[in-house]
Amino acid sequence: MKNRISFSAVTQIFSSIMSWFFWLIIVFFIAMVFDYVTGSLAARKRGEWRSTRAREGLYHKLGIAGALILALLIDIVVGLAADTVIRLPFPFRGLFSPLCAVWYIVTEFGSITENLDKLGAGIPAFMKKGLALLRTAAERSDPGEECACTCKRKDDKTKGKRGR
């Protein structure tokens, strides 16, 4: 009972500090662990499990975590600059870290579906297509990319800025 109370207290503290982004990070780490476990099981099932390959997978996961930490640090620096140097008329709450977290989560979900498919789960086509669409949407959220609306690219020669 005491462990439940302390875990609950810790999650409440982090949740109040980091808001919804904290839950993105939790989902990200759960997805990474689930991907690693399902990938290892799928490799074992096919007789292809190798400790070297498993270690490479762990290094890859650490690299992804490092990229997410870098995105968070970039958001912190840009946020500090926005508050003190640039003085934006609105509070900067982050851009890179939420987008990176969502992109990596969707990527992990895609990998998990592939692993589960290899284990014989038979993943529905709509789930695979939906995850592919989410990944594409996260990739297209680049401010320099064209979107489905009437926005122009940054390098549009007609205006030099995005039109609305």
C-alpha positions as CSV (number, residue, x, y, z in Angstrom):
1,M,0.0,0.0,0.0
2,K,2.8,2.4,0.9
3,N,4.5,1.8,-2.5
4,R,1.2,2.7,-4.3
5,I,0.9,5.9,-2.4
6,S,4.5,7.0,-3.1
7,F,4.2,6.1,-6.8
8,S,0.9,8.0,-7.0
9,A,2.5,11.0,-5.3
10,V,5.5,11.0,-7.6
11,T,3.3,10.8,-10.7
12,Q,1.0,13.6,-9.4
13,I,4.0,15.8,-8.8
14,F,5.5,15.2,-12.2
15,S,2.1,15.6,-13.8
16,S,1.5,18.9,-12.2
17,I,4.9,20.2,-13.2
18,M,5.0,18.8,-16.8
19,S,1.3,18.6,-17.6
20,W,0.4,16.5,-20.7
21,F,4.0,16.3,-21.9
22,F,4.8,14.0,-18.9
23,W,2.3,11.5,-20.1
24,L,3.8,11.6,-23.6
25,I,7.1,10.7,-22.1
26,I,5.6,7.9,-20.1
27,V,3.9,6.5,-23.2
28,F,7.1,6.8,-25.1
29,F,9.1,4.8,-22.6
30,I,6.4,2.1,-22.3
31,A,6.3,1.9,-26.1
32,M,10.1,1.5,-26.2
33,V,10.1,-1.3,-23.7
34,F,7.1,-3.0,-25.4
35,D,8.9,-2.7,-28.8
36,Y,12.1,-4.2,-27.4
37,V,10.2,-7.1,-25.7
38,T,8.0,-7.9,-28.8
39,G,11.0,-7.6,-31.1
40,S,13.0,-10.0,-29.0
41,L,10.1,-12.5,-28.8
42,A,9.6,-12.3,-32.6
43,A,13.3,-12.9,-33.2
44,R,13.3,-15.9,-30.8
45,K,10.3,-17.3,-32.6
46,R,12.1,-17.2,-35.9
47,G,15.3,-18.5,-34.4
48,E,17.1,-15.2,-35.2
49,W,17.7,-13.8,-31.7
50,R,21.4,-12.7,-31.2
51,S,22.8,-10.9,-28.2
52,T,24.8,-8.6,-30.6
53,R,21.6,-7.6,-32.4
54,A,19.7,-7.1,-29.1
55,R,22.5,-4.9,-27.8
56,E,22.3,-2.8,-31.1
57,G,18.6,-2.4,-30.4
58,L,19.3,-1.1,-26.9
59,Y,21.9,1.4,-28.3
60,H,19.3,2.5,-30.8
61,K,16.7,3.0,-28.1
62,L,19.3,5.0,-26.1
63,G,19.9,7.1,-29.1
64,I,16.2,7.8,-29.5
65,A,16.0,8.8,-25.8
66,G,19.0,11.1,-26.4
67,A,17.3,12.7,-29.4
68,L,14.2,13.3,-27.3
69,I,16.3,14.8,-24.5
70,L,18.0,17.1,-27.1
71,A,14.6,18.2,-28.4
72,L,13.6,19.0,-24.8
73,L,16.8,21.0,-24.2
74,I,16.2,22.9,-27.5
75,D,12.7,23.8,-26.3
76,I,14.1,25.0,-23.0
77,V,16.6,27.3,-24.7
78,V,14.1,28.6,-27.2
79,G,11.6,29.2,-24.4
80,L,14.2,31.1,-22.3
81,A,15.1,33.2,-25.4
82,A,11.4,33.8,-26.2
83,D,10.9,35.1,-22.7
84,T,14.0,37.2,-22.3
85,V,15.5,38.1,-25.7
86,I,12.8,37.7,-28.4
87,R,9.9,38.6,-26.1
88,L,7.1,36.8,-27.9
89,P,3.6,38.1,-27.2
90,F,2.6,34.6,-26.0
91,P,4.3,32.0,-23.7
92,F,6.4,29.5,-25.6
93,R,5.5,26.0,-24.3
94,G,7.7,23.9,-26.6
95,L,7.6,22.8,-30.2
96,F,10.4,20.2,-30.8
97,S,9.9,17.9,-27.9
98,P,6.2,17.2,-28.3
99,L,6.5,16.7,-32.0
100,C,9.6,14.4,-31.5
101,A,7.8,12.5,-28.8
102,V,4.7,11.9,-30.9
103,W,6.8,11.0,-34.0
104,Y,8.9,8.5,-31.9
105,I,5.8,7.1,-30.2
106,V,4.1,6.5,-33.6
107,T,7.3,5.0,-34.9
108,E,7.5,2.6,-31.9
109,F,3.8,1.7,-32.4
110,G,4.5,0.8,-36.0
111,S,7.5,-1.4,-35.0
112,I,5.3,-3.0,-32.3
113,T,2.6,-3.8,-34.9
114,E,5.3,-5.4,-37.2
115,N,6.6,-7.5,-34.3
116,L,3.1,-8.6,-33.2
117,D,2.4,-9.5,-36.8
118,K,5.5,-11.7,-36.9
119,L,4.3,-13.3,-33.7
120,G,1.1,-14.2,-35.5
121,A,-1.3,-11.6,-34.0
122,G,-2.7,-10.6,-37.4
123,I,-2.8,-6.8,-37.1
124,P,-5.7,-5.2,-38.9
125,A,-4.9,-3.2,-42.0
126,F,-6.7,-0.2,-40.7
127,M,-4.4,0.0,-37.7
128,K,-1.3,-0.2,-39.9
129,K,-2.7,2.4,-42.3
130,G,-3.7,4.7,-39.4
131,L,-0.2,4.5,-37.9
132,A,1.3,5.3,-41.2
133,L,-1.0,8.3,-41.6
134,L,-0.1,9.5,-38.1
135,R,3.6,9.2,-38.8
136,T,3.2,11.1,-42.1
137,A,1.2,13.8,-40.2
138,A,4.0,14.2,-37.6
139,E,6.6,14.5,-40.3
140,R,4.6,17.1,-42.2
141,S,4.2,19.2,-39.1
142,D,7.6,20.8,-40.1
143,P,6.9,24.5,-40.4
144,G,8.7,24.7,-43.7
145,E,6.5,22.0,-45.3
146,E,3.4,22.7,-47.4
147,C,0.2,21.7,-45.6
148,A,-3.2,20.8,-46.9
149,C,-4.5,24.4,-46.3
150,T,-3.5,27.4,-48.3
151,C,-0.2,28.1,-46.6
152,K,2.8,28.7,-48.7
153,R,6.3,27.3,-48.2
154,K,8.9,29.5,-46.6
155,D,10.8,29.7,-49.8
156,D,7.8,30.7,-51.9
157,K,9.1,33.3,-54.3
158,T,5.8,35.2,-54.6
159,K,5.6,36.5,-51.1
160,G,8.7,35.4,-49.2
161,K,6.5,34.5,-46.3
162,R,3.7,32.1,-45.7
163,G,0.3,33.3,-46.9
164,R,-2.9,32.6,-45.1
